[in-house]
Amino acid sequence: MHSIVYLSVLLLSCLSITLADDLQSPLHDTQPKAKRIAIIGAGAGGSSTSYFLTRFAESSQHDIPLEITVFDSNTYIGGRTTTVDAFDDESYPVELGASIFVKVNHILYNATRDFGLSTAAKIYEAVEDSKYDLGIWDGTTFVYKAENDDDDDDDDDGNRASWRGWWDIAKLLWKYGWAPIRTQRTTKDAVGKFLEFYHEPWFPFTSLQEVVHRSGLVRYTNTSGSELLKDVGVGELFTREIIQAATRVNYASNLGSIHGLETLVCMAIEGAVAVDGGNWQIFAEMVKTSAHKIWLNTTVTDIVKDTAKGTFNVRTSNVVVHEQFNDEYDAVILAAPYQFAEITFSPLLAYPPKEIPYNTKYVTLFTSPRRLSPSFFGLESQSEVPSSILTTLTKDLNDKLGSQRGRQAVGPTGFWSISTLRTLVTNPISSEPQYLYKIFSAAPLTAGFLAQLFDIPYTPTTTTSSSHKTLPAKDDPISMLPRSVITWSYEKTWAAYPYETPTATFENFSLPFVDHPDSHDGSSGLWYTSGIESFISTMETSALAGRNVARLIVDRLEAEVRREMARAPKEL
């Protein structure tokens, strides 16, 4: 505001001097022209960029008007954070993508407060009469079981009764020694270093690689989870039975193939929460409160830079955008993985982000009146099966498969995890309670697999071989099962996150063009947020990348204003 007053006085002074000299000069508009910024991708990174661009610009001591346009090929905001409705009923939203975040995730948690979003949603809800809330299965036996945290054992504040908590800790220490404590200390150290990224002197950072090295976190990213845990004295049994179960459910990876920092992220789950109705609402609010135009169901095909003017033209598959809103932009942010965006750049990029393998994750949501079958897990018919099941490998198989990826890594369990999300006592399809399940797997689930998992009578369809023999089909889809036992289902295949392999190198936030290959300072006007995913792939870190890019852009715009003010005639 002060800058507007200063410029107004300055222009009026110049005008009066000019008139005194009998010279004619037009009076220029004192309102700075808005900077147009295009953001490609409305997931966590793009939504956060839009939100923090607006916040940083509004809090600047300079007048920095922005016009932000957000593009996304999806029909919704949120990217890999989205929900579907069980029974196609809006009363039963279910997270299909990123399900939880923790209170130490400052961007997400603060956003829920600022937008008035409730985080009271139950993430998982054990079957009411189930003895065990959680089990870890290695394909032959349950190596760990956690008893159901019954509400009757809660204290006045709704927390787990202290005796139950201490008993669980005692059991862990009895079996695994000091391994849980050493893991906790190492995790706390890594999280503490990471939280420095949010503040000066680290924030904002032009080079992710530089700040990872300077902070000391490269120690964790440049080694596998198994090697890191061994180095800090965490025993093999706890590593394989407990920590690997966490990396498998969160990142579909064993400890030999995932870097140490992402491993520790899986253990930093204190204060886990979820937004009631879906985490996507955080990003929808970020975009709605900051963007001037939102183009969903719109694929960006080309980004062309006018090197003479320094502006960008963003071409899309949307005819309306092309014909009626063929805007020029002062900066462009690519907030989606480069390798999946399929955008043509002109001029060419000097250093295109390297293609990295992404982990294909199969998510199956379904409802059934049936409980998990004890026989599937090798238990007696009357045995209790935990409501939710994580998986790991036996020691001999871990030696063979611990560094493998995808289907080769999952082992004999055949799935990464099974979660009972909640019991739908009241539901629109039956008077019978329905259990809502989520399964993460390394391949599409088959009817035969679910038939065994729930002890469902099932006769596979048959096929005819080349020798004219009739053979049972092994890959019937789950839709072949009776609707009376699988009452609703939804399947989704995600390129969920990169394989978080050990690395010490990371992509820059600024993407230079071939005509100026050394301009890593953002002068190219083209920015990239998704490089952070090979460092840590979470909603929070993607949002941090967006916040960081927003700060870098506003810093450049503020510097531009200061240069213009320095060049302006001084008041006499």
LUMKOL-118786 format. One record per residue: x, y, z of N, C-alpha, C in turn; residue in three letters. Coordinates in pm, whole numbers, plus 50000, padded with zeros to 5 digits. Layout:
! LUMKOL-118786
XYZXYZXYZALA ...
This chain:
! LUMKOL-118786
500834988150000500005000050000500875012550000MET 501965012150079502875023550082503475026149946HIS 503755015349870504365017049738503395023849642SER 502075021249655501085027649568501085042749594ILE 501075046649722501085060949757502345067649703VAL 503475060949721504755066449675504745068749526TYR 504285058749450504265060049304503305070949259LEU 502165072349327501205082749291501815096649309SER 502445098849424503095111749450504195114349349VAL 504965103849320506065105149226505575109349088LEU 504505102949040503985106048907503405120148902LEU 502705124149008502145137649011503245148249013LEU 504315145549084505435154849088506065156248951SER 506265144848886506865145048752505955152648655CYS 504625150648668503685157148579503745172348595LEU 503795177148720503815191648743505085197848689SER 506205190948700507455196148645507375196848494ILE 506795186448434506685185948288505805197248237THR 504665199748305503765210548263504435224148278LEU 505265225548380505955238348398506885241248282ALA 507355230948218508245232648103507475232747973ASP 506105233847981505235234247863505415222147772ASP 505685210347834505805198047755504575189547781LEU 504135182347678502965173647691503445159347716GLN 502855152547819503205138647849501985131747907SER 501635119647860500455112847912500685108348056PRO 499615108448132499665103548270499465088448269LEU 500455080748316500395066148312499615060848432HIS 498985049448412498255042748519499255038248626ASP 498955041448750499875037748858499695023248902THR 498625016548862498365002848902499254993448821GLN 500124985748889500984976548814500144966148740PRO 500634962148627499954951948549500094938448619LYS 499004931048626499034918048693499944908348620ALA 500714900848695501534890248639500664877848622LYS 500664872548501499864860648473500724848148492ARG 500194838948569500934826748602500054814748572ILE 500604805048499499894792648466500464781248550ALA 499584773448608499974761748686499364749448621ILE 500194739948585499734727848518499734716448620ILE 498554712848666498404702648767497734708148891GLY 496634702048933495884706649050495944696549163ALA 497064689249171497284680549285497844688549401GLY 498514681749493499044688649611500034699449573ALA 500944696549479501964706349441501384718449372GLY 500524716549273499944727749199499004736049283GLY 498174729449363497224736649449497964745249551SER 499014739449609499804746749707500514758649643SER 501034756749522501694767849452500734779449434THR 499534776649387498534787149366498204794249497SER 497984786549600497594792049730498674801049788TYR 499924796249787500994804049849501464815449761PHE 501314814449630501574826149546500694837849590LEU 499424834949609498494845349651498814850549790THR 499104841549882499394845750019500664854050027ARG 501724849549959502984857049964502864870549894PHE 502124870849783501944883449711501134893349795ALA 500094888449862499254897249943499984902550066GLU 500924894750118501654899150238502914906950204SER 503194908650076504394915950035504244930850064SER 505354937450092505344951950112505194959349980GLN 505344952049870505164957849738503804953649681HIS 503344961249583502074958049517502364948149404ASP 501964935549424502254925049326500954918049289ILE 500184923749197498944917149154499244904849068PRO 498494894349091498674881849017497344877448956LEU 497424870848842496284863748784496744849448759GLU 496184840348837496624826348834495594817848760ILE 496084809748667495234800148596495754786148624THR 494864777248664495224763448695494594754148592VAL 495414745348536494954735348440495124721448502PHE 494184712548473494354698548512493574689648416ASP 494174678448380493524669148287492404661448354SER 492404660748487491324654048559490084662948566ASN 488994656948603487734664448618487574669748760THR 488594668048843488504672048983489854677949026TYR 489834684749139491054690049201491524680149306ILE 492824677949312493354669049415494374659049366GLY 494444656649234495434647249181495254633249235GLY 496294628249300496244614649356495564614549493ARG 494954625649529494144626349651492694627749609THR 491954616749619490564617049573489764606349645THR 488464607849641487574598049703486604592449600THR 486064580849632484924575449557483824572649659VAL 482624570949611481474568749699481054554149697ASP 481134547649813480654533949822479174533549788ALA 478774523449716477394521749669476944533349581PHE 477914541349530477594553349451476704562849530ASP 476914563149661476124571349751477064581249820ASP 476794594249807477664604549863477774603850015GLU 476924596250077476984594750223478144585950267SER 478784578950170479834569450204481114572250124TYR 481754583950144483004586650072484144578050125PRO 484984573350034486114564750070487364570150001VAL 488454571450077489714576050017490244565449920GLU 490524570049799491074561149698492574562849687LEU 493054574949716494474577849705495084580249842GLY 495804591549855496484594749981495464596050094ALA 495654588050199494614586650301494844594450428SER 496124596350467496394602550596497524612750586ILE 497564621550685498734629950708498864631350859PHE 499954637150903500214637951047500314652551090VAL 500194654851219500144668551270501434676151245LYS 502544669051231503804675751202503854680451057VAL 502894676250975502764681350837502104695150845ASN 502924705350865502394718550900501524724750792HIS 501874722850666501094729150559499684723450556ILE 499574710250555498264703950548497454706450675LEU 498104704750788497374706050914496894720450935TYR 497754730050905497344744050918496234747650820ASN 496274741550702495234744250602493874739450651ALA 493824728050717492534723250769491974733050871THR 492854738850949492424748951047491924761550975ARG 492704766350879492354778750810491084777450728ASP 490834765550673489644763450591488464757950669PHE 488664755450798487574750350880487184736050846GLY 488164727850808487894713950772488084704950894LEU 487154696050916487224686851029488204675551001SER 489044672351100489944660851089489514649751184THR 488214649051208487674639151301487394625651234ALA 487684624651104487384612251033488184600651090ALA 487544589251108488244577251150488964571251030LYS 490254568951046491054563950934490754549150912ILE 490814541451018490464527251013489574524351133TYR 488674515151113487734511851221487634496751231GLU 488224491351336488204476851353486784471751370ALA 486574459551327485284453151349485024452751500VAL 483824456351540483514458851681483864447151772GLU 483544435051730483784423651818485084416451786ASP 485954422751707487224416551672488204417951788SER 488904407251819489884407651928491124415651888LYS 491494414451758492724420951712492414431851610TYR 492974443451636492824454851547493734453251425ASP 494964448651446495974448051341496814435551355LEU 497164429751241498094418551239499114420351128GLY 500304414651148501334414651044501604400151007ILE 501414397050880501454383250829502604381950731TRP 503384371350745504534369250655504274358750549ASP 503004354950534502654344750436502504331050496GLY 503014329250617502884316450686502294317950826THR 502634328950892502164330951029502044345851060THR 501244348951162501164362651210502324365051306PHE 503234373851267504404376651349504104387151456VAL 502994394251439502624404551536501114406651530TYR 500504408551647499084411951655498904422951759LYS 498084432751725497744443351820496284441851858ALA 496004441551987494634439552032493784451752000GLU 492504449151981491544459651948491524470152058ASN 491664482752018491644493852112490204497752140ASP 489554490352226488134492452257487924505952323ASP 486864512852283486554525952340486314525352491ASP 485924513652541485674512552684486944514352765ASP 488104512552698489374513952768489924528152759ASP 489204537352698489684551052682489504558852812ASP 490354568752831490204577552947489254588952913ASP 489144598653001488174609452983488484618052862ASP 489734618352818490124626452703490014618852572ASP 489524606552577489384598752455490674591852414GLY 491674591852499492944585452465492944571152514ASN 493794563252454493904549352496494314548752642ARG 493684540052716494004538752857495494535752874ALA 496084541752976497534541152991498044526853009SER 497264518553077497744504953099497904497352968TRP 496974499652874497044492652745498264497352666ARG 498504510452667499654515752596500964510352651GLY 501104510452783502324505352844502484490452819TRP 501394483152816501464468852792501964466052650TRP 501464473652553501934472052415503424475052403ASP 503874485752471505294489252468506124478152531ILE 505634472952643506364462252711506514449952622ALA 505454446552550505524434952461506524437152349LYS 506544449352293507504452352187508934451352238LEU 509194457152355510544456852410510954442652447LEU 510004434752494510314420952531510764412952409TRP 510094415052296510414407252176511564413252097LYS 511624426652088512564432951996513674440852064TYR 513734440452197514794447652267514684462652248GLY 515834469252228515874483752216515614488652074TRP 515294479551983515084483551843514004494151827ALA 512844493151895511834503651879512334517351924PRO 513104517852033513624530552085514634536451987ILE 515524528051935516524533051839515864538051711ARG 514824531151669514094535651550513444549151576THR 512844550651692512184563251726513184574751729GLN 514354572551787515364583051795515854587051656ARG 516104577251571516574580151436515504587551357THR 514264583351373513154590251305513034604651352THR 513134606751481513044620351536514144629251481LYS 515344623851468516474631551415516214635651270ASP 515744626251189515484629151048514354639151032ALA 513274637451109512144646651100512574660751142VAL 513404661651245513894674651289514674681851181GLY 515524674551110516284680551000515344684950887LYS 514354676750858513424680050750512614692550783PHE 512194694150906511364705650943512114718850927LEU 513444718350921514224730550897513994735850755GLU 513484727350665513234731650527512124742350519PHE 511334743550624510184752750622510574767150656TYR 511774769150708512124782150763513514786550715HIS 513784799450733515134804350709516084797550807GLU 517354795150772517984799850648517784790850527PRO 517144779050546516994770150431515934775150334TRP 514824779850386513684783450301513754797950258PHE 513464800750129513224791150021514554786249963PRO 514534774849897515764769149842515614767149692PHE 516604771749618516574770349472516974756349429THR 517784749649513518274736249478517904726449589SER 517034717049559516694706649655517924698349689LEU 518714695149589519904686949611520854693649710GLN 521034706649695521944713849784521454713649927GLU 520164716049948519654716650085519604702850148VAL 519394692350069519444678650123520844675550172VAL 521844679650096523224677150136523604685650257HIS 523274698450254523684707450362522994704150494ARG 521774699050486521034695650608521494682550670SER 522204674450593522634661450642521674650250610GLY 520554653250545519584642750513520064633450403LEU 521114637450331521664628550228522134615450291VAL 522484615950418522864603750489521744593450483ARG 520504598250485519344589350486518864585850345TYR 519024594950251518524592350115519474583950032THR 520744583850070521754577349986522034563050029ASN 521164557450110521334543650154519964537050164THR 519924524050157518644517050167518144516950311SER 516854514550326516284513850459516924502950543GLY 517174491450483517764480350558519174483850605SER 519964490450518521334494150555521344504750664GLU 520454514650652520394525250752520044519650889LEU 519024511250894518584505851023519664497151086LEU 520374489851003521484481751055522564490751113LYS 522854501851044523904511051089523574517451223ASP 522284519851250521924526451377521574516251485VAL 521814503451458521674493251561520284487551580GLY 519424488851478518084482951486518174468451439VAL 517724459251521517864445051492517074440451370GLY 517524429451312516914424151189515464420351210GLU 515114414951326513764410151348512754421651347LEU 513044432251420512154443851423512114450651286PHE 513274451251222513364457251088512444450150991THR 512514436950990511754429150891510284427850930ARG 510004425251056508624422351095507774434851112GLU 508344445651160507544457651190507774468651087ILE 509014472751070509274484350982508984480950837ILE 509364468950794509094465350655507594464350627GLN 506824460350726505364460350708504874474450680ALA 505504484450743505104498450722505504503350583ALA 506694499550535507104503950401506294497050293THR 505844484950320505044477750220503644483850207ARG 503024487550318501674493250309501714507450255VAL 502754515050289502824529050247503414531050108ASN 504434523050073505134525149947505324512349865TYR 504614501749901504674489349825506114485349795ALA 506964486249897508394483749880508944476650002SER 509914467849978510664461850087511844470750122ASN 512454468150235513494477050287514774477050205LEU 514994466750127516194466550044516104475249922GLY 514894479949888514714487649765514244501949788SER 514084506049913513594519549944514654526750025ILE 514804539850000515884546750071515514549250217HIS 516534552250295516374553050439515444563950487GLY 515434575350419514574586250465513104582750448LEU 512734577150333511344573250313510954562250410GLU 511904553750447511654543650549511244550150680THR 511984560250721511694566950848510394574750841LEU 510044579850723508764586650705507624577150742VAL 507774564450707506734554550738506554552450889CYS 507594555850966507514553951110507094566751183MET 507014577951110506634590751172505124592651160ALA 504374584451231502914584251213502164589551335ILE 502884595651427502224600851547501264612151508GLU 500054611351557499064621651529498474620751390GLY 498334608551336497784606951201496314611151199ALA 495944618851095494574623751082494154623150936VAL 492864625150913492314626050778491134635650781ALA 490894642250670489794651850662488474644350644VAL 487504648050723486184642050713485584645150575ASP 485344634750497484804636650362485854636150253GLY 487144635850292488194634550190489264645250199GLY 490524641050190491644650450197491724659750077ASN 491074656149967491084664449848490534678449875TRP 489724679649981489114692650012490164703250047GLN 491284698950103492364708350132492804715350004ILE 493024707349900493564712849776492494720149695PHE 491264715549706490174722749641490034736749699ALA 490144737849831490054750949895491244759749858GLU 492414753749851493604761449812493424767949675MET 492914760149581492744765349445491604775449439VAL 490484772149500489314780949493489554794649556LYS 490414795149656490664807849725491814815749663THR 492424810749556493594817549502493604819049350SER 493054809349278493134809549132492024818249072ALA 492354825148963491364833248892490604825048789HIS 491284815448728490654806448632491084792248663LYS 490134783048651490404768848676489874761048557ILE 490774754548486490384746648370490614731848400TRP 489534724848437489604710448460489264703048332LEU 489564690148330489344682048210490014688548089ASN 491164694448114491894701848010493344697448010THR 493774691347901495144686447889496014696847820THR 497104700647884498074709747823498964701647729VAL 499074706247606499844698947504501174705447470THR 501214718947473502424726147433502644738247524ASP 503904740847551504304753247618505334759947529ILE 504984771647477505834778747382506254792047444VAL 507564794247451508064806747507508444816447395LYS 507934828547407508344839347317509614845247377ASP 510764841447323512034845447384512254860547377THR 511644867147280511794881747269511034888847379ALA 509804884247406508964890747507509134884647646LYS 509644872247650509794865547778508514859847833GLY 507494858447747506194853247791505954839347733THR 504914832747787504604819047747503194818247688PHE 503044809347591501734805547542501504790947580ASN 500384788447647500054774947691498934769647603VAL 499234759347526498254753647435497644741147497ARG 496344739547478495624728547540494744721447439THR 494164710347484493224702747403491814708447412SER 491624718347498490314724347520490074735447418ASN 489114733547330488854743147221488454756747277VAL 487654756847383487204769447442488384777647493VAL 489304770947561490484777947612491284783747497VAL 491454775847392492274780047278491654791947205HIS 490334791747187489674802047105489354814747183GLU 489004813247311488524824947385489494830047491GLN 490404821647535491294825747644492744822347609PHE 493174826947495494534824147449495514833747516ASN 495614832547650496384842047728497884839647716ASP 498634850247739500074849147755500384849247904GLU 501414841647942501754840448084503194844848107TYR 503404850748224504744855348261505574844148324ASP 504904834048376505594822648436504694810448426ALA 505314798748420504574786048412505174776548514VAL 504304769748587504744759448683504194746048637ILE 505084736548613504674722848584504604715548717LEU 503394712548761503154706248891502614692148871ALA 503234684948781502894671048752504174664248706ALA 504304651148727505524644348682505764646648533PRO 506944651348499507284654848361507044643248266TYR 507394631148309507334619748219505904615748184GLN 504934619848266503544616648238502794628248173PHE 503374640148178502684651948128502564652147976ALA 503554646647906503564645947759503334659747698GLU 504094669347745504014683147695505224685847605ILE 504974692447493506054696547404506484710747441THR 507784712647461508324725747498509074731847381PHE 508864744747363509584752247261509994765747318SER 511324768647321512454760147284512494747347369PRO 513374738547332513534726147408514124729147545LEU 513864720247639514464721547771515934717647766LEU 516744725247837518174722047840518424709147916ALA 517704707248026517884695348110516504690048150TYR 515854682648063514534677148098514654668148221PRO 513694668748312513724659748427513854645248382PRO 514734638048447514984624148408513764615448437LYS 513524606148347512424596748369512834587048479GLU 511944585348576512204576048685511044566248693ILE 511324553948731510234544048738509274547048851PRO 507994546348821506944548248922506364534648961TYR 505984533549085505434521249141503954520249104ASN 503594509749035502194507549000501494500649116THR 500484507249168499764502149285498314499549248LYS 497834487849283496454484049254495644485449383TYR 494614493749376493754496149492492384490349462VAL 491894482049552490564476149537489744479349661THR 488644486149640487684489149745486454480449724LEU 485914474849830484704466749813484004465049947PHE 482754461249939481974458350059481494443950054THR 481344438350173480884424450183480314422250322SER 479314413650333478824409950466479744399950535PRO 480764395250464481634384750516482884390450583ARG 483384382550679484644385650747485764377650682ARG 486994381950704488154374850650488184360550703LEU 488524351250615488484337050649489754332650722SER 489644326150838490834321050908491634311250823PRO 490954302950744491654292650667492624298650566SER 492314310450513493224316750416494584319250480PHE 494584322250611495814325650681496384313650758PHE 495864301750729496374289750791495974288250936GLY 494844294250975494384293751113493234283751127LEU 492994279551251491844271151279490544278951252GLU 489484271651223488244278051177487654287751279SER 487904285651408487344294451510488324305351554GLN 489464306051489490484315751528490084329851487SER 490584339651560490334353751531491304358651424GLU 490764365151323491594371451220491594386551248VAL 492744392851251492784407451274491934414951171PRO 491394426151213490554434151123491344439351004SER 492574443751027493424448650920494754441250924SER 495314438950806496494430450796497554437250710ILE 498734438850768499914442850693500724430350664LEU 501684431450573502434419550534503934422250536THR 504684411450547506134411950534506594398750474THR 507884396050481508444383750424509114375650534LEU 509164362650515509964354350604511434357650583THR 512284353650676513704357350666514344351950539LYS 514074339450504514724333850386514244340850258ASP 512954343950250512454350950132512894365450130LEU 513084371250247513544385150251514934386350190ASN 515774376450213517104376450154517034375850002ASP 515994369049950515864367449805515094378949739LYS 514064383849807513144393449744513254407549799LEU 514054409449902514084422349970514464434149884GLY 515194431849774515594442849686514814443049556SER 513844434149542513044433549419511974444449420GLN 511324446249304510274456249291508974449949242ARG 507864456649271506584453049213506154438849245GLY 505674431749143505134418349163506194408649215ARG 507454411249180508524402349226508814404449374GLN 508374415749430508714419049569507644414849669ALA 506414413049623505314411249718505384398049792VAL 505914387449727506074374749795504794366549802GLY 504794356149885503664346649888502374352149947PRO 502424363450014501174369150068500234372949955THR 500784377249842499954380849727499354394749733GLY 499554401849843499014415549857499914423149954PHE 499794436449951500574444750043499834446750175TRP 498534448750168497774451150291496284449150266SER 495574446050374494114445550375493644453950492ILE 492784463450466492284472150573490764471250581SER 490254469450701488834471050725488614485650761THR 488004493150671487864507550692486754510850791LEU 485634504150777484554506150874483434495950848ARG 482544495050946481374486450936480164495250906THR 479504492450795478334500250754477084492950801LEU 476714495550926475534488850982474294493050906VAL 474194505950880473114511050796473674513550657THR 473084507350558473584508750422472404507850325ASN 472574512650203471434513450111471094500550037PRO 471844489750062471604477749981471134465750059ILE 471264466050192470944454050267470654457650413SER 469834449350476469604450950619470754444850698SER 471624437750628472774431050686473954440850692GLU 474724441250801475904449950806476884446550694PRO 477494456850637478484455050532479834460150583GLN 480874452250558482224456350595482884462550472TYR 483474474250492484124481350382485624478550389LEU 486154472550281487554468350277488334476250172TYR 489634477350198490574482850100491774473450093LYS 492114469249972493284460549953494254467349859ILE 495534468049901496624472349814497314459749763PHE 497504459049633498134447149575499084450949463SER 499904441349422500884443749316500354439549179ALA 499134434449176498484430249052496984431149075ALA 496194431448969494744431848987494264419749066PRO 493324421849157492764410649231491864402349140LEU 491804389549170490964380549091489814375249177THR 488824370049109487694364049180488154352249264ALA 489094344549212489594333149286490274337049415GLY 491034347949411491724352649531490714356749638PHE 489724364849601488744369249700487884357649750LEU 487634348049663486854336349705487574328849816ALA 488904327649805489674321149911489754330050035GLN 489914343050014490074352250126488834352650214LEU 487664350850154486414351650230485654338450235PHE 486284327950187485654314650187484304315250115ASP 484344320149991483154321549909483064309749813ILE 481964302549810481804291949709481904298149569PRO 482764292449488483004298749358483514288249260TYR 482914288249141483374279549033483934288148922THR 485234287148896485834295548792485234292648655PRO 485214302848571484834300548432485904292048367THR 485564286348255486504277448188486944283248054THR 488104278948012488634282747881489034270047807THR 489184271247679489604259847597491034261947551THR 491894252247580493304253447543493494250047397SER 494724251847349495034248947209494854234147177SER 494944225847281494734211447261493284207547285SER 492404217847291490964215847307490584210047443HIS 491464212047542491124207947678490454219547751LYS 489484216247835488794226547912489564229048041THR 489974241848062490774245448178490074256448258LEU 490224256348391489644267148471490414280148449PRO 489694291048442490344304148427490954308148561ALA 492164313848557492844317848680492704332748709LYS 492164340048614492154354548631490774360648609ASP 489744353848654488404359648648488404372748726ASP 487774383348675487664395748753486764393848873PRO 486914402648971486134401049094484644403349068ILE 484304409448957482894411448923482184398348895SER 482934387348878482334374348855481774368248983MET 482134373649098481624368449224480184372949247LEU 479404365149321477994368649344477854382349412PRO 476874390149369476634403249428476184402149574ARG 475764390349613475334388649751476524388449848SER 477734385549797478904385049885479904396349858VAL 480014400949735480774413049704479734423049654ILE 479224430949747478024438849718478324451749642THR 479554456349650479984468349575481494467749563TRP 482034472549452483494472549437483924483849345SER 485164487849363485784498249279487274495249272TYR 487804495149150489224492049130489934503849064GLU 491154506549109491934517549055493404513649047LYS 494024516648935495454514648919496134528248920THR 497054530149013497764542749028499234541248987TRP 499784551448920501234553448922501454561649048ALA 501504554849160501274561349290502414570349335ALA 503644565849315504814573349361506034566849295TYR 507154573949292508354567749234508834556249323PRO 509584547049263510344537849346511404546249417TYR 511314546749548512184555649625513534549149650GLU 514274547049542515574540549551516604550149609THR 517654544949673518684553649731519294562949626PRO 519434575649662519964585549569520484597649645THR 521424604649582521944617249637521714628749540ALA 521024626149429520784636549328519284638849312THR 518914651549295517504655349284517344666349181PHE 516154667049122515864676949018515784690949078GLU 516124700848994516004714849033514544719349022ASN 514234730349088512894736149079512734744648953PHE 513844749748898513794758048778514254749848659SER 513524751148546513864743848424514334753748318LEU 515634754148287516134763248183515894757648043PRO 515864766447946515744762647805517124761847742PHE 517184755747624518474753447559519194766447523VAL 518424777347503519074789947465519774796647583ASP 519404792747705520074797747826520214786047924HIS 521084776547894521144764047972521624765648115PRO 522234776848149522794778448283521894786548376ASP 520694789848331519794798248412518984789748508SER 519624785148615518964776848716518334785248827HIS 518364798548812517884807348918516414811148903ASP 515734805448804514334808748782514114819048675GLY 515184824048616515034834448513514374829148387SER 514344815948369513664810148252512154812148260SER 511634813748380510194815248399509434802248405GLY 510154790948393509514777748397509974770448522LEU 509004765448598509284759248727508714745148732TRP 509254737148826508884723048835508824718848981TYR 507694712949023507544708949163507714693949188THR 507504685649087507404671249110508744664349132SER 509854671649115511154665649143511324661749287GLY 510524667549376510644664449518510174650249550ILE 509464643949458508884630849488509924619849505GLU 511084621149444512114610949465512864613249596SER 512614624649659513154627649792512214621849897PHE 511004626849902509924621249983508644623249904ILE 507864612749889506624613649814505444613049911SER 504954624849948503774626050033502994638349989THR 501774639550037501004651750012501724663850067MET 502294662550186502944673850251504174678550176GLU 505024669350132506244673750063505914679749927THR 504904674649860504474680949734503954695049761SER 503204696549870502724709849908503884719049944ALA 504914713450009506094721450042506814725949916LEU 506894717249816507514721049689506754732749627ALA 505414732149632504604743149580504824755949658GLY 504874754949788505124766749872506494772649841ARG 507484764049823508844768549795508934775849661ASN 508324770049557508324776449426507584789749432VAL 506464790149504505714802649517506564813549580ALA 507314810049684508164819849750509274824749656ARG 509874815549580510924819349485510394828849379LEU 509184826049330508594834649226508294848449282ILE 507674849049399507344862149457508614869849492VAL 509644862849537510924869549563511454876249437ASP 511354869249324511814874949197510954887049157ARG 509654886049178508774897249144509044909249233LEU 509324906749360509664917849450510964924549407GLU 511944916449368513214922049321513004930449195ALA 512084925849109511774933348987511154946849020GLU 510244947149118509634959749160510694969249216VAL 511604964049296512654972449354513554978349246ARG 513844970449144514674975649034513934986848960ARG 512644984948938511864995148869511785007948951GLU 511635006449082511585018149168512915025449170MET 514015017849163515335024049162515575031849033ALA 514955027148923515135033948794514205045948779ARG 513155046448861512165057148848512765070548889ALA 512295081748829512805095048866512545097849013PRO 513505103649079513365106849220512555119549238LYS 511755120149345510925131849374511815143749410GLU 511495155549352512285167649377511705175349496LEU 
